[in-house]
Amino acid sequence: MKHRIALAFCLLLSTSLSAQDFSLSTNLLDWVNLGTVNLQAGYPLGRNASMHAGIRYNNWDFGSVEQGNPFQNRARTAFLGVRWWPWNVYSSWWAGVRAQGEEYNRGGLFRKMKTEEGRAVGAGLAGGYSWMISDHWNLDLGLGFWAGKAWYTQYRCPRCGRILSFPDGQPIRDASKWFILPSNATQVSLTYIF
């Protein structure tokens, strides 16, 4: 009897998974963020849950040292998370959690902004809505935050190499801090479902 129940459960699970599809998406807001290349893959774990993994990459410099306006928002990011869908995977509302790691170098975007270079790890929460545009295309809107710890060095300007100091005179080198920030789960994404 136990074997029949297990067999029926496996058949039911495989039938429900065959109706779900693998997805690839890109966040349009990241592309607007100084051309940050990004890709996210999703795979359903059942009718109401999916697993998502993604990467982001930006290694571009803008402005000019000679003109005194260099700036960048460099980042290498990887994340892994799960989403819960109350209705069906890839349809309607969703809520999710994720773990994320990032190497970054940001600075020069605003006059008073210091350049900070470091790495960060943390976890985040997000929620959103997915509109089915056609059989294979979705438009996803999401809002998310992540919190964690960053280890960093601060510089006076994007390319000068002069390390800033704390008020007590100690250089801001290999410093650490806790943070809560908007995450790349804040999105307007185009998703293709295979």
C-alpha positions as CSV (number, residue, x, y, z in Angstrom):
1,M,0.0,0.0,0.0
2,K,2.8,2.4,0.9
3,H,4.4,1.8,-2.5
4,R,1.2,2.6,-4.3
5,I,0.8,5.9,-2.4
6,A,4.4,6.8,-3.2
7,L,4.0,5.9,-6.9
8,A,0.8,7.9,-7.1
9,F,2.5,10.9,-5.4
10,C,5.4,10.7,-7.9
11,L,3.1,10.5,-10.9
12,L,1.1,13.5,-9.6
13,L,4.3,15.5,-9.0
14,S,5.8,14.7,-12.4
15,T,2.5,15.6,-14.1
16,S,2.2,18.9,-12.4
17,L,5.9,19.7,-13.1
18,S,5.6,18.9,-16.8
19,A,3.0,21.7,-17.2
20,Q,5.5,24.2,-15.8
21,D,8.4,25.7,-17.8
22,F,11.9,27.0,-17.5
23,S,12.3,30.8,-17.8
24,L,14.9,33.4,-18.6
25,S,14.5,37.1,-17.8
26,T,16.3,40.4,-17.9
27,N,15.7,43.4,-15.7
28,L,15.3,46.5,-17.8
29,L,16.0,48.8,-14.8
30,D,19.5,47.3,-14.6
31,W,20.2,48.1,-18.2
32,V,19.2,51.7,-17.5
33,N,21.6,51.6,-14.5
34,L,24.7,52.4,-16.7
35,G,24.3,49.3,-18.9
36,T,24.4,46.6,-16.2
37,V,24.2,43.3,-18.1
38,N,21.9,40.9,-16.2
39,L,20.2,37.5,-16.6
40,Q,17.9,35.5,-14.3
41,A,16.9,31.9,-14.8
42,G,13.8,30.4,-13.1
43,Y,12.6,26.8,-12.6
44,P,9.3,25.7,-11.1
45,L,9.5,23.5,-8.0
46,G,5.8,22.9,-8.1
47,R,2.6,24.7,-8.8
48,N,3.2,27.5,-6.3
49,A,7.0,27.7,-6.0
50,S,9.9,28.4,-8.2
51,M,13.7,28.7,-7.8
52,H,15.6,31.6,-9.4
53,A,19.3,32.2,-9.9
54,G,20.8,35.2,-11.6
55,I,23.9,37.3,-12.3
56,R,24.6,41.0,-13.0
57,Y,27.8,42.5,-14.5
58,N,28.9,46.1,-15.0
59,N,32.5,46.9,-15.6
60,W,32.1,50.2,-17.5
61,D,33.7,53.6,-16.8
62,F,32.1,56.9,-17.8
63,G,33.2,60.5,-17.9
64,S,36.9,61.5,-18.1
65,V,39.7,62.1,-15.5
66,E,41.0,64.9,-17.7
67,Q,37.6,66.7,-17.5
68,G,37.2,65.9,-13.8
69,N,34.0,63.9,-14.1
70,P,34.8,60.2,-14.0
71,F,32.1,57.9,-12.5
72,Q,31.2,54.3,-12.4
73,N,28.7,51.8,-10.8
74,R,30.7,48.6,-11.3
75,A,29.3,45.4,-9.9
76,R,29.5,41.6,-10.2
77,T,26.5,40.1,-8.5
78,A,25.2,36.5,-8.1
79,F,22.0,35.5,-6.3
80,L,19.9,32.4,-5.6
81,G,16.3,32.5,-4.3
82,V,12.8,31.1,-4.2
83,R,9.5,32.6,-5.0
84,W,6.0,31.7,-3.8
85,W,3.1,32.2,-6.2
86,P,-0.4,32.0,-4.6
87,W,-2.1,31.2,-7.9
88,N,0.4,29.5,-10.3
89,V,4.1,29.8,-11.1
90,Y,4.8,32.7,-13.5
91,S,1.3,34.1,-13.1
92,S,-0.1,37.0,-10.9
93,W,1.4,37.9,-7.5
94,W,4.6,36.5,-6.0
95,A,6.8,36.9,-2.9
96,G,10.3,35.7,-2.6
97,V,13.5,35.4,-0.6
98,R,17.1,35.3,-1.8
99,A,20.7,35.1,-0.8
100,Q,23.1,37.5,-2.7
101,G,26.8,38.3,-3.0
102,E,28.3,41.2,-4.7
103,E,31.7,42.8,-5.6
104,Y,31.3,46.5,-6.3
105,N,33.1,49.8,-7.1
106,R,30.8,52.9,-7.0
107,G,31.7,56.5,-7.2
108,G,31.6,59.9,-8.8
109,L,27.9,59.7,-9.7
110,F,27.2,62.8,-7.6
111,R,29.7,65.5,-6.6
112,K,29.8,64.7,-2.9
113,M,29.6,60.9,-3.4
114,K,32.8,59.1,-2.2
115,T,34.1,56.1,-4.2
116,E,33.6,52.9,-2.3
117,E,35.0,49.5,-3.4
118,G,34.3,46.3,-1.6
119,R,32.2,43.1,-1.4
120,A,28.9,42.5,0.3
121,V,26.8,39.4,1.2
122,G,23.3,39.2,2.5
123,A,19.7,38.1,2.2
124,G,16.7,39.8,0.8
125,L,12.9,39.9,0.6
126,A,10.9,40.9,-2.5
127,G,7.4,40.9,-3.9
128,G,5.8,41.7,-7.2
129,Y,3.4,40.9,-10.0
130,S,3.8,39.0,-13.2
131,W,1.6,39.9,-16.3
132,M,1.2,37.3,-19.0
133,I,1.7,39.2,-22.3
134,S,1.5,36.2,-24.6
135,D,2.0,32.4,-24.4
136,H,5.8,32.8,-23.8
137,W,6.3,36.4,-22.6
138,N,5.7,38.0,-19.2
139,L,6.3,41.4,-17.8
140,D,7.3,41.3,-14.2
141,L,7.3,44.2,-11.7
142,G,9.0,43.8,-8.4
143,L,10.2,45.6,-5.3
144,G,12.8,44.3,-2.9
145,F,15.3,45.0,-0.2
146,W,18.4,43.2,1.0
147,A,20.4,43.4,4.2
148,G,23.8,42.1,5.1
149,K,27.4,43.0,5.7
150,A,29.9,44.9,3.5
151,W,33.7,45.0,3.7
152,Y,35.0,48.0,1.9
153,T,37.6,50.8,1.3
154,Q,36.6,54.4,0.6
155,Y,38.5,56.7,-1.8
156,R,38.4,60.4,-2.2
157,C,37.6,60.2,-6.0
158,P,36.9,57.4,-8.5
159,R,40.5,57.1,-9.9
160,C,42.8,59.1,-7.6
161,G,43.7,56.2,-5.2
162,R,43.7,58.5,-2.1
163,I,42.0,56.5,0.8
164,L,39.7,58.5,3.0
165,S,40.0,58.5,6.8
166,F,37.6,58.2,9.7
167,P,37.3,61.2,12.0
168,D,40.0,59.6,14.3
169,G,42.5,59.6,11.5
170,Q,42.3,55.8,10.8
171,P,42.1,55.0,7.0
172,I,38.8,53.7,5.8
173,R,40.5,50.5,4.5
174,D,39.1,47.0,5.1
175,A,36.3,48.6,7.1
176,S,32.9,46.8,7.5
177,K,29.4,47.9,7.9
178,W,25.8,46.5,8.1
179,F,23.4,47.7,5.5
180,I,19.8,47.6,4.3
181,L,19.4,48.6,0.6
182,P,17.0,48.3,-2.3
183,S,18.0,45.2,-4.2
184,N,18.1,44.2,-7.8
185,A,14.8,42.5,-7.1
186,T,13.4,45.9,-7.7
187,Q,12.7,45.2,-11.3
188,V,10.8,45.8,-14.5
189,S,11.7,42.5,-16.2
190,L,10.9,40.9,-19.5
191,T,10.6,37.1,-19.0
192,Y,10.6,34.4,-21.7
193,I,9.0,31.1,-20.6
194,F,10.1,28.0,-22.6
